[in-house]
Amino acid sequence: MFGRLTFPQLLFASILGIAGGIYIFQPIFQQHSRDQKELKEKLKVAEESEEKKS
C-alpha cells in the first residue's frame, strides 16, 4: 500500500488543509468585513444628508 492513503487519512488531511487555509486567510476576511461595514455606514450617512437637503 505504498503511496496510497486510506479514507481516514484523506479526511484528516482535507480537514487540516481547510483549517490551515482559514487560519492563514483570516486577517484578510476580517479586513474585508471591516471595510464593508465602514462602507455601509458611509453610505447610510450620505443618504441621511441627502434626505436633509431635500
PyRosetta script that sets phi, psi and omega in degrees:
from pyrosetta import init, pose_from_sequence

init()
pose = pose_from_sequence("MFGRLTFPQLLFASILGIAGGIYIFQPIFQQHSRDQKELKEKLKVAEESEEKKS")
pose.set_psi(1, 26.5)
pose.set_omega(1, 179.3)
pose.set_phi(2, -69.3)
pose.set_psi(2, 128.7)
pose.set_omega(2, 178.5)
pose.set_phi(3, 90.9)
pose.set_psi(3, -3.2)
pose.set_omega(3, 178.9)
pose.set_phi(4, -109.1)
pose.set_psi(4, 145.5)
pose.set_omega(4, 177.6)
pose.set_phi(5, -114.3)
pose.set_psi(5, 143.7)
pose.set_omega(5, 176.6)
pose.set_phi(6, -79.8)
pose.set_psi(6, 165.5)
pose.set_omega(6, -179.8)
pose.set_phi(7, -57.7)
pose.set_psi(7, -46.7)
pose.set_omega(7, 178.6)
pose.set_phi(8, -60.4)
pose.set_psi(8, -35.1)
pose.set_omega(8, 177.9)
pose.set_phi(9, -67.6)
pose.set_psi(9, -42.0)
pose.set_omega(9, 177.4)
pose.set_phi(10, -63.8)
pose.set_psi(10, -42.1)
pose.set_omega(10, 179.0)
pose.set_phi(11, -62.7)
pose.set_psi(11, -45.0)
pose.set_omega(11, 178.7)
pose.set_phi(12, -62.4)
pose.set_psi(12, -44.3)
pose.set_omega(12, 179.9)
pose.set_phi(13, -64.5)
pose.set_psi(13, -38.4)
pose.set_omega(13, 178.7)
pose.set_phi(14, -65.0)
pose.set_psi(14, -47.2)
pose.set_omega(14, 179.3)
pose.set_phi(15, -62.6)
pose.set_psi(15, -41.7)
pose.set_omega(15, 179.1)
pose.set_phi(16, -63.3)
pose.set_psi(16, -40.5)
pose.set_omega(16, 179.0)
pose.set_phi(17, -65.8)
pose.set_psi(17, -42.9)
pose.set_omega(17, 178.9)
pose.set_phi(18, -65.6)
pose.set_psi(18, -44.9)
pose.set_omega(18, 179.6)
pose.set_phi(19, -63.2)
pose.set_psi(19, -39.8)
pose.set_omega(19, 178.2)
pose.set_phi(20, -64.8)
pose.set_psi(20, -39.9)
pose.set_omega(20, 177.9)
pose.set_phi(21, -64.6)
pose.set_psi(21, -41.7)
pose.set_omega(21, 177.7)
pose.set_phi(22, -64.3)
pose.set_psi(22, -42.0)
pose.set_omega(22, -179.4)
pose.set_phi(23, -62.9)
pose.set_psi(23, -41.7)
pose.set_omega(23, -177.4)
pose.set_phi(24, -70.8)
pose.set_psi(24, -42.6)
pose.set_omega(24, -174.8)
pose.set_phi(25, -92.3)
pose.set_psi(25, 3.0)
pose.set_omega(25, -178.9)
pose.set_phi(26, -55.9)
pose.set_psi(26, -44.3)
pose.set_omega(26, 178.7)
pose.set_phi(27, -61.2)
pose.set_psi(27, -33.6)
pose.set_omega(27, 178.6)
pose.set_phi(28, -67.9)
pose.set_psi(28, -42.5)
pose.set_omega(28, 178.4)
pose.set_phi(29, -63.0)
pose.set_psi(29, -41.2)
pose.set_omega(29, -179.7)
pose.set_phi(30, -66.2)
pose.set_psi(30, -41.5)
pose.set_omega(30, 179.0)
pose.set_phi(31, -63.9)
pose.set_psi(31, -42.2)
pose.set_omega(31, 178.4)
pose.set_phi(32, -61.3)
pose.set_psi(32, -42.3)
pose.set_omega(32, 179.0)
pose.set_phi(33, -62.6)
pose.set_psi(33, -44.0)
pose.set_omega(33, 178.0)
pose.set_phi(34, -62.8)
pose.set_psi(34, -43.0)
pose.set_omega(34, 179.7)
pose.set_phi(35, -62.0)
pose.set_psi(35, -40.4)
pose.set_omega(35, -179.8)
pose.set_phi(36, -66.6)
pose.set_psi(36, -39.2)
pose.set_omega(36, 178.3)
pose.set_phi(37, -64.7)
pose.set_psi(37, -43.4)
pose.set_omega(37, 179.0)
pose.set_phi(38, -63.4)
pose.set_psi(38, -41.2)
pose.set_omega(38, 179.5)
pose.set_phi(39, -63.7)
pose.set_psi(39, -41.8)
pose.set_omega(39, 179.8)
pose.set_phi(40, -64.4)
pose.set_psi(40, -40.7)
pose.set_omega(40, 179.4)
pose.set_phi(41, -66.2)
pose.set_psi(41, -42.6)
pose.set_omega(41, 178.3)
pose.set_phi(42, -62.6)
pose.set_psi(42, -39.6)
pose.set_omega(42, 179.0)
pose.set_phi(43, -65.2)
pose.set_psi(43, -40.3)
pose.set_omega(43, 179.1)
pose.set_phi(44, -63.8)
pose.set_psi(44, -43.2)
pose.set_omega(44, 179.3)
pose.set_phi(45, -64.5)
pose.set_psi(45, -41.0)
pose.set_omega(45, 179.4)
pose.set_phi(46, -64.4)
pose.set_psi(46, -40.2)
pose.set_omega(46, 178.8)
pose.set_phi(47, -66.4)
pose.set_psi(47, -39.2)
pose.set_omega(47, 179.0)
pose.set_phi(48, -65.5)
pose.set_psi(48, -39.9)
pose.set_omega(48, 178.7)
pose.set_phi(49, -69.2)
pose.set_psi(49, -32.2)
pose.set_omega(49, 176.4)
pose.set_phi(50, -67.3)
pose.set_psi(50, -38.2)
pose.set_omega(50, 179.3)
pose.set_phi(51, -66.6)
pose.set_psi(51, -36.4)
pose.set_omega(51, 179.2)
pose.set_phi(52, -68.3)
pose.set_psi(52, -34.2)
pose.set_omega(52, 179.5)
pose.set_phi(53, -69.1)
pose.set_psi(53, -31.6)
pose.set_omega(53, -176.8)
pose.set_phi(54, -74.9)
pose.dump_pdb("model.pdb")
